């Protein structure tokens, strides 16, 4: 009887884990119709610029934010 309870608790725990993991994946994905967003930095660009300053990097890192970078 104890082994059956242990197996049932394990199955219930795994089911809960799988449900939470799939819910997190759905919440963090961009979803259909949303553009893909790249990471900051010239190494993640399709065609990186030849000149790249600290100001360019700060602007690139703060892109979706409404405040400008404080390096001006």
PDB file with SEQRES, HELIX, SHEET and CRYST1 records, atoms N, CA, C and O in Angstrom:
SEQRES   1 A   72  UNK UNK UNK UNK UNK UNK UNK UNK UNK UNK UNK UNK UNK          
SEQRES   2 A   72  UNK UNK UNK UNK UNK UNK UNK UNK UNK UNK UNK UNK UNK          
SEQRES   3 A   72  UNK UNK UNK UNK UNK UNK UNK UNK UNK UNK UNK UNK UNK          
SEQRES   4 A   72  UNK UNK UNK UNK UNK UNK UNK UNK UNK UNK UNK UNK UNK          
SEQRES   5 A   72  UNK UNK UNK UNK UNK UNK UNK UNK UNK UNK UNK UNK UNK          
SEQRES   6 A   72  UNK UNK UNK UNK UNK UNK UNK                                  
HELIX    1 AA1 UNK A    2  UNK A   28  1                                  27    
HELIX    2 AA2 UNK A   42  UNK A   44  5                                   3    
HELIX    3 AA3 UNK A   54  UNK A   61  1                                   8    
CRYST1    1.000    1.000    1.000  90.00  90.00  90.00 P 1           1          
ATOM      1  N   UNK A   1       0.824  -1.186   0.000  1.00  0.00           N  
ATOM      2  CA  UNK A   1       0.000   0.000   0.000  1.00  0.00           C  
ATOM      3  C   UNK A   1       0.873   1.258   0.000  1.00  0.00           C  
ATOM      4  O   UNK A   1       0.542   2.239  -0.666  1.00  0.00           O  
ATOM      5  N   UNK A   2       1.963   1.237   0.725  1.00  0.00           N  
ATOM      6  CA  UNK A   2       2.858   2.391   0.783  1.00  0.00           C  
ATOM      7  C   UNK A   2       3.546   2.648  -0.548  1.00  0.00           C  
ATOM      8  O   UNK A   2       3.782   3.796  -0.923  1.00  0.00           O  
ATOM      9  N   UNK A   3       3.869   1.562  -1.265  1.00  0.00           N  
ATOM     10  CA  UNK A   3       4.517   1.693  -2.567  1.00  0.00           C  
ATOM     11  C   UNK A   3       3.564   2.311  -3.592  1.00  0.00           C  
ATOM     12  O   UNK A   3       3.986   3.100  -4.437  1.00  0.00           O  
ATOM     13  N   UNK A   4       2.293   1.954  -3.518  1.00  0.00           N  
ATOM     14  CA  UNK A   4       1.304   2.508  -4.442  1.00  0.00           C  
ATOM     15  C   UNK A   4       1.118   4.002  -4.173  1.00  0.00           C  
ATOM     16  O   UNK A   4       1.029   4.796  -5.110  1.00  0.00           O  
ATOM     17  N   UNK A   5       1.061   4.383  -2.903  1.00  0.00           N  
ATOM     18  CA  UNK A   5       0.935   5.797  -2.546  1.00  0.00           C  
ATOM     19  C   UNK A   5       2.160   6.582  -3.024  1.00  0.00           C  
ATOM     20  O   UNK A   5       2.027   7.693  -3.537  1.00  0.00           O  
ATOM     21  N   UNK A   6       3.328   6.013  -2.858  1.00  0.00           N  
ATOM     22  CA  UNK A   6       4.552   6.675  -3.293  1.00  0.00           C  
ATOM     23  C   UNK A   6       4.567   6.857  -4.807  1.00  0.00           C  
ATOM     24  O   UNK A   6       4.963   7.912  -5.301  1.00  0.00           O  
ATOM     25  N   UNK A   7       4.140   5.842  -5.539  1.00  0.00           N  
ATOM     26  CA  UNK A   7       4.081   5.939  -6.995  1.00  0.00           C  
ATOM     27  C   UNK A   7       3.044   6.976  -7.425  1.00  0.00           C  
ATOM     28  O   UNK A   7       3.288   7.735  -8.363  1.00  0.00           O  
ATOM     29  N   UNK A   8       1.903   7.019  -6.761  1.00  0.00           N  
ATOM     30  CA  UNK A   8       0.858   7.997  -7.091  1.00  0.00           C  
ATOM     31  C   UNK A   8       1.345   9.417  -6.792  1.00  0.00           C  
ATOM     32  O   UNK A   8       1.108  10.332  -7.581  1.00  0.00           O  
ATOM     33  N   UNK A   9       2.013   9.602  -5.673  1.00  0.00           N  
ATOM     34  CA  UNK A   9       2.542  10.926  -5.335  1.00  0.00           C  
ATOM     35  C   UNK A   9       3.608  11.352  -6.340  1.00  0.00           C  
ATOM     36  O   UNK A   9       3.672  12.523  -6.716  1.00  0.00           O  
ATOM     37  N   UNK A  10       4.437  10.421  -6.772  1.00  0.00           N  
ATOM     38  CA  UNK A  10       5.455  10.732  -7.781  1.00  0.00           C  
ATOM     39  C   UNK A  10       4.839  11.113  -9.114  1.00  0.00           C  
ATOM     40  O   UNK A  10       5.287  12.060  -9.761  1.00  0.00           O  
ATOM     41  N   UNK A  11       3.818  10.385  -9.526  1.00  0.00           N  
ATOM     42  CA  UNK A  11       3.135  10.687 -10.779  1.00  0.00           C  
ATOM     43  C   UNK A  11       2.431  12.034 -10.703  1.00  0.00           C  
ATOM     44  O   UNK A  11       2.467  12.803 -11.663  1.00  0.00           O  
ATOM     45  N   UNK A  12       1.797  12.331  -9.581  1.00  0.00           N  
ATOM     46  CA  UNK A  12       1.137  13.619  -9.391  1.00  0.00           C  
ATOM     47  C   UNK A  12       2.159  14.758  -9.396  1.00  0.00           C  
ATOM     48  O   UNK A  12       1.922  15.808  -9.995  1.00  0.00           O  
ATOM     49  N   UNK A  13       3.282  14.548  -8.733  1.00  0.00           N  
ATOM     50  CA  UNK A  13       4.337  15.566  -8.714  1.00  0.00           C  
ATOM     51  C   UNK A  13       4.908  15.820 -10.087  1.00  0.00           C  
ATOM     52  O   UNK A  13       5.143  16.972 -10.453  1.00  0.00           O  
ATOM     53  N   UNK A  14       5.135  14.780 -10.851  1.00  0.00           N  
ATOM     54  CA  UNK A  14       5.655  14.946 -12.209  1.00  0.00           C  
ATOM     55  C   UNK A  14       4.639  15.653 -13.100  1.00  0.00           C  
ATOM     56  O   UNK A  14       5.007  16.513 -13.900  1.00  0.00           O  
ATOM     57  N   UNK A  15       3.370  15.298 -12.968  1.00  0.00           N  
ATOM     58  CA  UNK A  15       2.334  15.958 -13.757  1.00  0.00           C  
ATOM     59  C   UNK A  15       2.257  17.444 -13.443  1.00  0.00           C  
ATOM     60  O   UNK A  15       2.111  18.260 -14.353  1.00  0.00           O  
ATOM     61  N   UNK A  16       2.352  17.802 -12.180  1.00  0.00           N  
ATOM     62  CA  UNK A  16       2.350  19.210 -11.784  1.00  0.00           C  
ATOM     63  C   UNK A  16       3.583  19.935 -12.319  1.00  0.00           C  
ATOM     64  O   UNK A  16       3.480  21.066 -12.794  1.00  0.00           O  
ATOM     65  N   UNK A  17       4.731  19.299 -12.245  1.00  0.00           N  
ATOM     66  CA  UNK A  17       5.967  19.884 -12.783  1.00  0.00           C  
ATOM     67  C   UNK A  17       5.853  20.127 -14.288  1.00  0.00           C  
ATOM     68  O   UNK A  17       6.219  21.198 -14.772  1.00  0.00           O  
ATOM     69  N   UNK A  18       5.350  19.146 -15.024  1.00  0.00           N  
ATOM     70  CA  UNK A  18       5.213  19.283 -16.475  1.00  0.00           C  
ATOM     71  C   UNK A  18       4.226  20.389 -16.831  1.00  0.00           C  
ATOM     72  O   UNK A  18       4.445  21.128 -17.791  1.00  0.00           O  
ATOM     73  N   UNK A  19       3.148  20.510 -16.071  1.00  0.00           N  
ATOM     74  CA  UNK A  19       2.152  21.561 -16.323  1.00  0.00           C  
ATOM     75  C   UNK A  19       2.750  22.946 -16.085  1.00  0.00           C  
ATOM     76  O   UNK A  19       2.555  23.851 -16.897  1.00  0.00           O  
ATOM     77  N   UNK A  20       3.462  23.117 -14.998  1.00  0.00           N  
ATOM     78  CA  UNK A  20       4.072  24.422 -14.686  1.00  0.00           C  
ATOM     79  C   UNK A  20       5.139  24.769 -15.709  1.00  0.00           C  
ATOM     80  O   UNK A  20       5.240  25.921 -16.131  1.00  0.00           O  
ATOM     81  N   UNK A  21       5.927  23.799 -16.111  1.00  0.00           N  
ATOM     82  CA  UNK A  21       6.979  24.051 -17.097  1.00  0.00           C  
ATOM     83  C   UNK A  21       6.380  24.464 -18.437  1.00  0.00           C  
ATOM     84  O   UNK A  21       6.904  25.373 -19.080  1.00  0.00           O  
ATOM     85  N   UNK A  22       5.308  23.830 -18.872  1.00  0.00           N  
ATOM     86  CA  UNK A  22       4.691  24.207 -20.145  1.00  0.00           C  
ATOM     87  C   UNK A  22       4.028  25.576 -20.044  1.00  0.00           C  
ATOM     88  O   UNK A  22       4.018  26.318 -21.026  1.00  0.00           O  
ATOM     89  N   UNK A  23       3.483  25.927 -18.903  1.00  0.00           N  
ATOM     90  CA  UNK A  23       2.870  27.242 -18.728  1.00  0.00           C  
ATOM     91  C   UNK A  23       3.925  28.336 -18.775  1.00  0.00           C  
ATOM     92  O   UNK A  23       3.677  29.403 -19.336  1.00  0.00           O  
ATOM     93  N   UNK A  24       5.100  28.093 -18.196  1.00  0.00           N  
ATOM     94  CA  UNK A  24       6.182  29.077 -18.247  1.00  0.00           C  
ATOM     95  C   UNK A  24       6.677  29.260 -19.676  1.00  0.00           C  
ATOM     96  O   UNK A  24       6.949  30.385 -20.096  1.00  0.00           O  
ATOM     97  N   UNK A  25       6.795  28.181 -20.420  1.00  0.00           N  
ATOM     98  CA  UNK A  25       7.264  28.249 -21.803  1.00  0.00           C  
ATOM     99  C   UNK A  25       6.299  29.065 -22.646  1.00  0.00           C  
ATOM    100  O   UNK A  25       6.735  29.875 -23.464  1.00  0.00           O  
ATOM    101  N   UNK A  26       5.015  28.874 -22.471  1.00  0.00           N  
ATOM    102  CA  UNK A  26       4.027  29.625 -23.222  1.00  0.00           C  
ATOM    103  C   UNK A  26       4.049  31.100 -22.852  1.00  0.00           C  
ATOM    104  O   UNK A  26       3.834  31.950 -23.716  1.00  0.00           O  
ATOM    105  N   UNK A  27       4.302  31.424 -21.593  1.00  0.00           N  
ATOM    106  CA  UNK A  27       4.301  32.816 -21.151  1.00  0.00           C  
ATOM    107  C   UNK A  27       5.528  33.567 -21.650  1.00  0.00           C  
ATOM    108  O   UNK A  27       5.453  34.775 -21.878  1.00  0.00           O  
ATOM    109  N   UNK A  28       6.653  32.885 -21.823  1.00  0.00           N  
ATOM    110  CA  UNK A  28       7.869  33.568 -22.226  1.00  0.00           C  
ATOM    111  C   UNK A  28       8.090  33.593 -23.722  1.00  0.00           C  
ATOM    112  O   UNK A  28       8.938  34.347 -24.200  1.00  0.00           O  
ATOM    113  N   UNK A  29       7.355  32.795 -24.478  1.00  0.00           N  
ATOM    114  CA  UNK A  29       7.559  32.807 -25.924  1.00  0.00           C  
ATOM    115  C   UNK A  29       6.878  34.022 -26.535  1.00  0.00           C  
ATOM    116  O   UNK A  29       5.868  34.504 -26.023  1.00  0.00           O  
ATOM    117  N   UNK A  30       7.438  34.509 -27.631  1.00  0.00           N  
ATOM    118  CA  UNK A  30       6.909  35.707 -28.274  1.00  0.00           C  
ATOM    119  C   UNK A  30       5.539  35.450 -28.866  1.00  0.00           C  
ATOM    120  O   UNK A  30       4.701  36.352 -28.882  1.00  0.00           O  
ATOM    121  N   UNK A  31       5.290  34.267 -29.343  1.00  0.00           N  
ATOM    122  CA  UNK A  31       3.990  33.924 -29.888  1.00  0.00           C  
ATOM    123  C   UNK A  31       3.867  34.281 -31.351  1.00  0.00           C  
ATOM    124  O   UNK A  31       4.740  34.944 -31.911  1.00  0.00           O  
ATOM    125  N   UNK A  32       2.798  33.849 -31.964  1.00  0.00           N  
ATOM    126  CA  UNK A  32       2.603  34.135 -33.387  1.00  0.00           C  
ATOM    127  C   UNK A  32       2.307  35.623 -33.618  1.00  0.00           C  
ATOM    128  O   UNK A  32       1.594  36.260 -32.841  1.00  0.00           O  
ATOM    129  N   UNK A  33       2.856  36.142 -34.674  1.00  0.00           N  
ATOM    130  CA  UNK A  33       2.625  37.541 -35.008  1.00  0.00           C  
ATOM    131  C   UNK A  33       3.569  38.512 -34.338  1.00  0.00           C  
ATOM    132  O   UNK A  33       3.569  39.696 -34.674  1.00  0.00           O  
ATOM    133  N   UNK A  34       4.373  38.045 -33.400  1.00  0.00           N  
ATOM    134  CA  UNK A  34       5.330  38.913 -32.721  1.00  0.00           C  
ATOM    135  C   UNK A  34       6.695  38.747 -33.374  1.00  0.00           C  
ATOM    136  O   UNK A  34       7.106  37.625 -33.670  1.00  0.00           O  
ATOM    137  N   UNK A  35       7.395  39.837 -33.598  1.00  0.00           N  
ATOM    138  CA  UNK A  35       8.717  39.712 -34.217  1.00  0.00           C  
ATOM    139  C   UNK A  35       9.728  39.115 -33.247  1.00  0.00           C  
ATOM    140  O   UNK A  35       9.605  39.273 -32.032  1.00  0.00           O  
ATOM    141  N   UNK A  36      10.723  38.432 -33.789  1.00  0.00           N  
ATOM    142  CA  UNK A  36      11.806  37.911 -32.962  1.00  0.00           C  
ATOM    143  C   UNK A  36      12.688  39.078 -32.535  1.00  0.00           C  
ATOM    144  O   UNK A  36      12.920  40.005 -33.310  1.00  0.00           O  
ATOM    145  N   UNK A  37      13.173  39.029 -31.312  1.00  0.00           N  
ATOM    146  CA  UNK A  37      14.023  40.079 -30.772  1.00  0.00           C  
ATOM    147  C   UNK A  37      15.410  39.500 -30.581  1.00  0.00           C  
ATOM    148  O   UNK A  37      15.563  38.430 -29.993  1.00  0.00           O  
ATOM    149  N   UNK A  38      16.422  40.200 -31.074  1.00  0.00           N  
ATOM    150  CA  UNK A  38      17.789  39.708 -30.947  1.00  0.00           C  
ATOM    151  C   UNK A  38      18.402  40.208 -29.646  1.00  0.00           C  
ATOM    152  O   UNK A  38      17.909  41.168 -29.053  1.00  0.00           O  
ATOM    153  N   UNK A  39      19.463  39.569 -29.206  1.00  0.00           N  
ATOM    154  CA  UNK A  39      20.215  40.026 -28.052  1.00  0.00           C  
ATOM    155  C   UNK A  39      21.010  41.270 -28.429  1.00  0.00           C  
ATOM    156  O   UNK A  39      21.268  41.517 -29.607  1.00  0.00           O  
ATOM    157  N   UNK A  40      21.394  42.048 -27.425  1.00  0.00           N  
ATOM    158  CA  UNK A  40      22.153  43.273 -27.665  1.00  0.00           C  
ATOM    159  C   UNK A  40      23.589  42.953 -28.068  1.00  0.00           C  
ATOM    160  O   UNK A  40      24.132  41.906 -27.716  1.00  0.00           O  
ATOM    161  N   UNK A  41      24.183  43.866 -28.802  1.00  0.00           N  
ATOM    162  CA  UNK A  41      25.584  43.738 -29.189  1.00  0.00           C  
ATOM    163  C   UNK A  41      25.761  43.478 -30.663  1.00  0.00           C  
ATOM    164  O   UNK A  41      24.890  42.895 -31.309  1.00  0.00           O  
ATOM    165  N   UNK A  42      26.895  43.911 -31.202  1.00  0.00           N  
ATOM    166  CA  UNK A  42      27.128  43.736 -32.634  1.00  0.00           C  
ATOM    167  C   UNK A  42      27.332  42.281 -33.039  1.00  0.00           C  
ATOM    168  O   UNK A  42      27.120  41.932 -34.201  1.00  0.00           O  
ATOM    169  N   UNK A  43      27.739  41.429 -32.104  1.00  0.00           N  
ATOM    170  CA  UNK A  43      27.964  40.022 -32.458  1.00  0.00           C  
ATOM    171  C   UNK A  43      26.656  39.294 -32.765  1.00  0.00           C  
ATOM    172  O   UNK A  43      26.681  38.216 -33.360  1.00  0.00           O  
ATOM    173  N   UNK A  44      25.527  39.854 -32.374  1.00  0.00           N  
ATOM    174  CA  UNK A  44      24.227  39.237 -32.634  1.00  0.00           C  
ATOM    175  C   UNK A  44      23.501  39.853 -33.823  1.00  0.00           C  
ATOM    176  O   UNK A  44      22.363  39.481 -34.109  1.00  0.00           O  
ATOM    177  N   UNK A  45      24.139  40.788 -34.520  1.00  0.00           N  
ATOM    178  CA  UNK A  45      23.532  41.439 -35.678  1.00  0.00           C  
ATOM    179  C   UNK A  45      23.795  40.623 -36.941  1.00  0.00           C  
ATOM    180  O   UNK A  45      24.806  39.930 -37.056  1.00  0.00           O  
ATOM    181  N   UNK A  46      22.866  40.722 -37.876  1.00  0.00           N  
ATOM    182  CA  UNK A  46      23.034  40.029 -39.150  1.00  0.00           C  
ATOM    183  C   UNK A  46      24.187  40.640 -39.939  1.00  0.00           C  
ATOM    184  O   UNK A  46      24.982  39.915 -40.538  1.00  0.00           O  
ATOM    185  N   UNK A  47      24.283  41.960 -39.943  1.00  0.00           N  
ATOM    186  CA  UNK A  47      25.403  42.652 -40.599  1.00  0.00           C  
ATOM    187  C   UNK A  47      25.936  43.696 -39.624  1.00  0.00           C  
ATOM    188  O   UNK A  47      25.459  44.831 -39.617  1.00  0.00           O  
ATOM    189  N   UNK A  48      26.927  43.327 -38.795  1.00  0.00           N  
ATOM    190  CA  UNK A  48      27.433  44.240 -37.770  1.00  0.00           C  
ATOM    191  C   UNK A  48      28.108  45.474 -38.379  1.00  0.00           C  
ATOM    192  O   UNK A  48      28.702  45.385 -39.454  1.00  0.00           O  
ATOM    193  N   UNK A  49      28.019  46.620 -37.701  1.00  0.00           N  
ATOM    194  CA  UNK A  49      28.657  47.833 -38.200  1.00  0.00           C  
ATOM    195  C   UNK A  49      30.174  47.758 -38.062  1.00  0.00           C  
ATOM    196  O   UNK A  49      30.695  46.993 -37.250  1.00  0.00           O  
ATOM    197  N   UNK A  50      30.879  48.557 -38.861  1.00  0.00           N  
ATOM    198  CA  UNK A  50      32.341  48.558 -38.786  1.00  0.00           C  
ATOM    199  C   UNK A  50      32.826  49.351 -37.583  1.00  0.00           C  
ATOM    200  O   UNK A  50      33.848  49.008 -36.988  1.00  0.00           O  
ATOM    201  N   UNK A  51      32.102  50.414 -37.214  1.00  0.00           N  
ATOM    202  CA  UNK A  51      32.458  51.201 -36.024  1.00  0.00           C  
ATOM    203  C   UNK A  51      31.383  50.984 -34.971  1.00  0.00           C  
ATOM    204  O   UNK A  51      30.191  51.078 -35.262  1.00  0.00           O  
ATOM    205  N   UNK A  52      31.805  50.698 -33.758  1.00  0.00           N  
ATOM    206  CA  UNK A  52      30.872  50.425 -32.666  1.00  0.00           C  
ATOM    207  C   UNK A  52      31.435  51.029 -31.396  1.00  0.00           C  
ATOM    208  O   UNK A  52      32.431  50.532 -30.870  1.00  0.00           O  
ATOM    209  N   UNK A  53      30.817  52.098 -30.886  1.00  0.00           N  
ATOM    210  CA  UNK A  53      31.329  52.789 -29.698  1.00  0.00           C  
ATOM    211  C   UNK A  53      30.574  52.337 -28.448  1.00  0.00           C  
ATOM    212  O   UNK A  53      29.602  51.586 -28.530  1.00  0.00           O  
ATOM    213  N   UNK A  54      31.035  52.805 -27.302  1.00  0.00           N  
ATOM    214  CA  UNK A  54      30.366  52.491 -26.034  1.00  0.00           C  
ATOM    215  C   UNK A  54      28.958  53.078 -26.023  1.00  0.00           C  
ATOM    216  O   UNK A  54      28.037  52.468 -25.480  1.00  0.00           O  
ATOM    217  N   UNK A  55      28.786  54.252 -26.617  1.00  0.00           N  
ATOM    218  CA  UNK A  55      27.462  54.870 -26.689  1.00  0.00           C  
ATOM    219  C   UNK A  55      26.527  54.032 -27.542  1.00  0.00           C  
ATOM    220  O   UNK A  55      25.367  53.837 -27.179  1.00  0.00           O  
ATOM    221  N   UNK A  56      27.018  53.530 -28.677  1.00  0.00           N  
ATOM    222  CA  UNK A  56      26.208  52.662 -29.526  1.00  0.00           C  
ATOM    223  C   UNK A  56      25.758  51.416 -28.757  1.00  0.00           C  
ATOM    224  O   UNK A  56      24.612  50.981 -28.866  1.00  0.00           O  
ATOM    225  N   UNK A  57      26.677  50.858 -27.987  1.00  0.00           N  
ATOM    226  CA  UNK A  57      26.346  49.660 -27.230  1.00  0.00           C  
ATOM    227  C   UNK A  57      25.318  49.965 -26.150  1.00  0.00           C  
ATOM    228  O   UNK A  57      24.393  49.180 -25.942  1.00  0.00           O  
ATOM    229  N   UNK A  58      25.467  51.099 -25.455  1.00  0.00           N  
ATOM    230  CA  UNK A  58      24.499  51.467 -24.414  1.00  0.00           C  
ATOM    231  C   UNK A  58      23.114  51.697 -25.010  1.00  0.00           C  
ATOM    232  O   UNK A  58      22.111  51.301 -24.417  1.00  0.00           O  
ATOM    233  N   UNK A  59      23.054  52.325 -26.166  1.00  0.00           N  
ATOM    234  CA  UNK A  59      21.772  52.550 -26.829  1.00  0.00           C  
ATOM    235  C   UNK A  59      21.163  51.213 -27.251  1.00  0.00           C  
ATOM    236  O   UNK A  59      19.961  50.999 -27.094  1.00  0.00           O  
ATOM    237  N   UNK A  60      21.984  50.324 -27.781  1.00  0.00           N  
ATOM    238  CA  UNK A  60      21.501  49.019 -28.230  1.00  0.00           C  
ATOM    239  C   UNK A  60      20.993  48.189 -27.050  1.00  0.00           C  
ATOM    240  O   UNK A  60      19.990  47.488 -27.180  1.00  0.00           O  
ATOM    241  N   UNK A  61      21.664  48.260 -25.913  1.00  0.00           N  
ATOM    242  CA  UNK A  61      21.261  47.485 -24.748  1.00  0.00           C  
ATOM    243  C   UNK A  61      19.979  48.013 -24.119  1.00  0.00           C  
ATOM    244  O   UNK A  61      19.244  47.253 -23.487  1.00  0.00           O  
ATOM    245  N   UNK A  62      19.699  49.301 -24.281  1.00  0.00           N  
ATOM    246  CA  UNK A  62      18.510  49.877 -23.660  1.00  0.00           C  
ATOM    247  C   UNK A  62      17.367  50.048 -24.641  1.00  0.00           C  
ATOM    248  O   UNK A  62      16.453  50.831 -24.383  1.00  0.00           O  
ATOM    249  N   UNK A  63      17.390  49.338 -25.759  1.00  0.00           N  
ATOM    250  CA  UNK A  63      16.443  49.586 -26.850  1.00  0.00           C  
ATOM    251  C   UNK A  63      14.977  49.677 -26.441  1.00  0.00           C  
ATOM    252  O   UNK A  63      14.366  50.719 -26.679  1.00  0.00           O  
ATOM    253  N   UNK A  64      14.375  48.650 -25.839  1.00  0.00           N  
ATOM    254  CA  UNK A  64      12.929  48.795 -25.593  1.00  0.00           C  
ATOM    255  C   UNK A  64      12.597  49.741 -24.457  1.00  0.00           C  
ATOM    256  O   UNK A  64      11.431  50.099 -24.289  1.00  0.00           O  
ATOM    257  N   UNK A  65      13.578  50.160 -23.671  1.00  0.00           N  
ATOM    258  CA  UNK A  65      13.313  51.054 -22.551  1.00  0.00           C  
ATOM    259  C   UNK A  65      13.013  52.469 -23.036  1.00  0.00           C  
ATOM    260  O   UNK A  65      13.464  52.874 -24.108  1.00  0.00           O  
ATOM    261  N   UNK A  66      12.265  53.202 -22.256  1.00  0.00           N  
ATOM    262  CA  UNK A  66      11.909  54.552 -22.656  1.00  0.00           C  
ATOM    263  C   UNK A  66      12.975  55.573 -22.238  1.00  0.00           C  
ATOM    264  O   UNK A  66      13.037  56.669 -22.794  1.00  0.00           O  
ATOM    265  N   UNK A  67      13.803  55.215 -21.267  1.00  0.00           N  
ATOM    266  CA  UNK A  67      14.838  56.139 -20.805  1.00  0.00           C  
ATOM    267  C   UNK A  67      16.099  55.977 -21.622  1.00  0.00           C  
ATOM    268  O   UNK A  67      16.470  54.848 -21.942  1.00  0.00           O  
ATOM    269  N   UNK A  68      16.777  57.064 -21.975  1.00  0.00           N  
ATOM    270  CA  UNK A  68      18.038  56.949 -22.692  1.00  0.00           C  
ATOM    271  C   UNK A  68      19.145  56.458 -21.764  1.00  0.00           C  
ATOM    272  O   UNK A  68      19.020  56.589 -20.546  1.00  0.00           O  
ATOM    273  N   UNK A  69      20.213  55.904 -22.299  1.00  0.00           N  
ATOM    274  CA  UNK A  69      21.320  55.465 -21.450  1.00  0.00           C  
ATOM    275  C   UNK A  69      21.989  56.650 -20.779  1.00  0.00           C  
ATOM    276  O   UNK A  69      21.911  57.774 -21.274  1.00  0.00           O  
ATOM    277  N   UNK A  70      22.640  56.405 -19.665  1.00  0.00           N  
ATOM    278  CA  UNK A  70      23.230  57.503 -18.898  1.00  0.00           C  
ATOM    279  C   UNK A  70      24.658  57.809 -19.300  1.00  0.00           C  
ATOM    280  O   UNK A  70      25.375  58.479 -18.557  1.00  0.00           O  
ATOM    281  N   UNK A  71      25.091  57.331 -20.467  1.00  0.00           N  
ATOM    282  CA  UNK A  71      26.474  57.553 -20.888  1.00  0.00           C  
ATOM    283  C   UNK A  71      26.645  58.784 -21.757  1.00  0.00           C  
ATOM    284  O   UNK A  71      27.734  59.004 -22.287  1.00  0.00           O  
ATOM    285  N   UNK A  72      25.616  59.589 -21.920  1.00  0.00           N  
ATOM    286  CA  UNK A  72      25.735  60.787 -22.747  1.00  0.00           C  
ATOM    287  C   UNK A  72      26.450  61.887 -22.014  1.00  0.00           C  
ATOM    288  O   UNK A  72      26.640  62.972 -22.563  1.00  0.00           O  
TER     289      UNK A  72                                                      
END                                                                             
